[in-house]
Amino acid sequence: MSGVTSLDLSIEEAKTIARRGMFHPSSRRAVIASNPDVFGMGRMMDVHHAMATGRQNLRVFYDRPSALQWLGLEHASLPAETEMPSSDR
């Protein structure tokens, strides 16, 4: 997930989402934060997810190469990151 510039949800909503097992238990998710606010909310969700599930499979990064490395995809041939039109954000 990248391109997010803000999150319109409360801390309690973020905690609830983070506690849910929305993906397969062994899958990893990387959030690429565009600013400190998104990074902070993502880290809070990361911690609550780990506490609720006992798994550390959500991480937050500021850069795509670090996220890809953590996902084990640093050598994969992936499409370039694209910007969403501002009307879709």
C-alpha positions in Angstrom: 0.0 0.0 0.0 1.4 3.4 -1.0 0.1 6.7 -2.1 -1.9 7.3 1.1 -1.6 10.8 2.3 -4.1 10.8 5.1 -6.3 8.3 7.0 -9.8 9.4 8.0 -10.4 7.1 11.0 -10.2 7.3 14.7 -7.6 5.6 16.9 -10.3 3.1 18.0 -11.3 2.4 14.5 -7.6 1.8 13.5 -7.2 -0.6 16.5 -10.3 -2.5 15.5 -9.1 -2.9 11.9 -5.6 -3.9 13.1 -6.9 -6.7 15.3 -8.9 -8.3 12.5 -7.3 -11.2 10.5 -8.3 -9.9 7.0 -5.5 -11.8 5.2 -4.0 -15.3 5.4 -2.0 -15.6 8.6 1.2 -16.2 6.8 0.9 -13.3 4.4 3.0 -10.1 4.9 1.8 -6.6 4.3 3.9 -3.5 3.8 2.6 0.0 4.1 4.8 2.7 2.5 4.0 5.9 4.4 4.2 9.3 2.6 4.3 11.4 5.7 4.8 11.1 9.5 1.1 11.0 10.2 0.5 8.0 8.0 3.6 6.4 9.3 2.5 6.8 12.9 -1.0 5.5 12.3 0.5 2.5 10.4 2.9 1.7 13.2 0.1 1.9 15.8 -1.9 -0.6 13.6 1.2 -2.7 13.3 1.6 -3.0 17.1 -2.0 -3.7 17.7 -2.1 -6.4 15.0 1.0 -8.1 16.5 -0.5 -8.0 20.0 -3.9 -9.4 18.8 -2.5 -12.1 16.6 0.9 -12.9 17.9 2.3 -12.4 14.4 4.6 -9.6 13.0 3.3 -9.6 9.4 2.5 -5.9 9.0 5.3 -3.4 8.8 5.4 0.3 7.9 8.2 1.9 5.8 9.0 5.3 4.3 10.6 3.8 1.2 9.6 1.2 -1.4 13.1 -0.6 -1.5 13.0 -1.3 2.2 9.4 -2.6 2.0 10.2 -4.8 -0.9 13.3 -6.2 0.9 11.1 -7.1 4.0 8.6 -8.7 1.7 11.4 -10.8 0.1 10.7 -9.1 -3.3 13.8 -6.9 -3.7 14.8 -8.8 -6.8 11.3 -9.3 -8.2 10.3 -7.6 -11.5 7.5 -5.4 -10.3 5.7 -2.6 -12.2 6.9 0.9 -11.2 5.0 2.6 -8.6 2.4 4.9 -10.1 0.8 8.1 -8.7 -3.0 8.1 -8.3 -4.7 11.1 -9.8 -5.4 13.7 -7.1 -9.2 13.3 -7.6 -8.9 9.6 -6.5 -7.2 10.2 -3.2 
